[in-house]
């Protein structure tokens, strides 16, 4: 199982950096057919980041983009996110993604170096795609074998 961070989705739709865009596109192709999880806050974070970058993204766009994702509610992950916040001290939204990975026993895929570092501190298998793309691909391929 996989948790996809907002940063991957932003890079998927934001084409200013071709390397990040291509990496995100390749990753999302690879995870097709696997259960992909994310905290529901992804919807809000994605719209906020996309709008800051000047993209005209609507709630419907985000819902369509994440239609195959299993979005976990705050009620489901709050307690674990709180524990992670106490132990690892990540940004608040990152705690939700790390908690989602922990609860679902998933690999966390991100284009956010700080999030990857904090997830690893929380004993989550996490990959920072910009530097660990090949490792992430291997991890995803292992999941596909199951």
C-alpha positions as CSV (number, residue, x, y, z in Angstrom):
1,X,0.0,0.0,0.0
2,X,1.1,3.5,-0.7
3,X,0.6,7.0,0.7
4,X,1.0,9.8,-1.8
5,X,1.9,13.2,-0.5
6,X,0.4,16.4,-1.8
7,X,3.8,17.4,-3.2
8,X,3.7,14.6,-5.7
9,X,0.3,15.7,-7.0
10,X,1.4,19.3,-7.2
11,X,4.4,18.3,-9.3
12,X,2.1,16.1,-11.4
13,X,0.0,19.0,-12.5
14,X,2.6,21.8,-12.3
15,X,4.8,21.6,-15.3
16,X,7.4,24.3,-14.4
17,X,10.0,21.8,-13.4
18,X,10.1,19.1,-16.0
19,X,12.2,16.7,-13.9
20,X,9.7,16.9,-10.9
21,X,6.7,16.7,-13.3
22,X,8.1,13.6,-15.1
23,X,9.0,11.9,-11.8
24,X,5.5,12.5,-10.4
25,X,3.8,11.3,-13.6
26,X,5.9,8.1,-13.7
27,X,5.2,7.4,-10.0
28,X,1.5,7.8,-10.4
29,X,1.5,5.4,-13.4
30,X,3.4,2.9,-11.3
31,X,1.0,3.0,-8.4
32,X,-2.1,2.3,-10.6
33,X,-3.7,-0.9,-9.3
34,X,-2.4,-0.5,-5.8
35,X,-4.3,0.9,-2.9
36,X,-3.3,4.5,-2.5
37,X,-4.1,6.2,0.8
38,X,-3.9,9.9,1.9
39,X,-5.3,11.9,4.7
40,X,-8.4,13.9,3.7
41,X,-6.4,17.1,4.4
42,X,-4.7,16.4,1.0
43,X,-7.7,18.1,-0.7
44,X,-7.2,21.3,1.2
45,X,-3.5,21.3,1.0
46,X,-3.5,20.7,-2.7
47,X,-5.8,23.5,-3.5
48,X,-3.9,25.9,-1.2
49,X,-0.5,25.1,-2.8
50,X,-1.8,25.0,-6.3
51,X,-3.5,28.4,-6.0
52,X,-0.3,29.9,-4.5
53,X,1.5,28.6,-7.6
54,X,-1.0,30.4,-9.8
55,X,-3.0,27.3,-10.9
56,X,-6.7,27.5,-11.3
57,X,-7.7,24.4,-9.4
58,X,-11.1,23.7,-8.1
59,X,-12.4,21.3,-5.5
60,X,-13.8,19.2,-8.3
61,X,-10.4,19.0,-10.0
62,X,-8.9,17.7,-6.8
63,X,-11.7,15.2,-6.2
64,X,-11.2,13.9,-9.8
65,X,-7.4,13.7,-9.4
66,X,-7.8,11.7,-6.2
67,X,-10.8,9.6,-7.2
68,X,-8.9,6.3,-6.8
69,X,-7.4,7.3,-3.5
70,X,-8.7,6.1,-0.1
71,X,-8.9,9.3,1.9
72,X,-8.8,8.9,5.6
73,X,-10.7,11.2,7.8
74,X,-9.2,13.2,10.6
75,X,-11.1,11.1,13.2
76,X,-9.3,8.0,11.9
77,X,-5.7,9.4,12.1
78,X,-5.8,12.2,14.6
79,X,-4.5,10.2,17.6
80,X,-1.6,8.7,15.6
81,X,-0.8,12.1,14.1
82,X,-0.7,13.6,17.6
83,X,1.8,10.9,18.7
84,X,4.0,11.6,15.7
85,X,3.8,15.3,16.3
86,X,5.1,14.7,19.9
87,X,7.8,12.3,18.9
88,X,9.1,13.6,15.5
89,X,8.0,17.3,15.4
90,X,7.0,17.5,11.7
91,X,4.9,20.2,10.2
92,X,1.2,19.6,11.1
93,X,0.0,18.5,7.7
94,X,3.0,16.2,7.4
95,X,2.0,14.5,10.7
96,X,-1.3,13.5,9.0
97,X,0.5,11.9,6.0
98,X,3.0,10.1,8.2
99,X,0.2,8.9,10.5
100,X,-1.7,7.7,7.4
101,X,1.3,5.6,6.3
102,X,1.7,4.2,9.8
103,X,-2.0,3.2,10.2
104,X,-2.2,1.7,6.7
105,X,1.2,0.1,6.9
106,X,2.1,1.9,3.7
107,X,5.1,3.3,1.9
108,X,5.1,7.1,1.9
109,X,6.0,8.7,-1.4
110,X,6.9,12.4,-1.4
111,X,8.7,15.2,-3.2
112,X,9.2,16.9,0.2
113,X,12.7,16.2,1.6
114,X,11.7,17.2,5.2
115,X,8.6,15.0,5.2
116,X,10.7,12.0,4.0
117,X,13.2,12.6,6.7
118,X,10.5,12.9,9.4
119,X,8.7,9.8,8.2
120,X,11.9,7.8,8.4
121,X,12.4,9.1,12.0
122,X,8.9,7.7,12.7
123,X,10.0,4.3,11.3
124,X,8.0,4.7,8.1
125,X,9.4,3.4,4.8
126,X,9.5,6.7,2.9
127,X,11.0,7.9,-0.4
128,X,12.0,11.4,-1.4
129,X,11.4,11.0,-5.1
130,X,13.9,13.7,-6.2
131,X,16.8,11.7,-4.7
132,X,15.4,8.2,-4.3
133,X,13.3,7.6,-7.4
134,X,14.9,4.2,-8.2
135,X,14.5,3.0,-4.6
136,X,10.9,4.1,-4.7
137,X,10.3,2.3,-7.9
138,X,11.8,-0.9,-6.4
139,X,9.6,-0.5,-3.3
140,X,6.5,0.0,-5.5
141,X,7.4,-3.0,-7.6
142,X,7.7,-5.2,-4.5
143,X,4.2,-4.2,-3.5
144,X,2.9,-5.1,-7.0
145,X,4.2,-8.6,-6.5
146,X,2.0,-9.1,-3.4
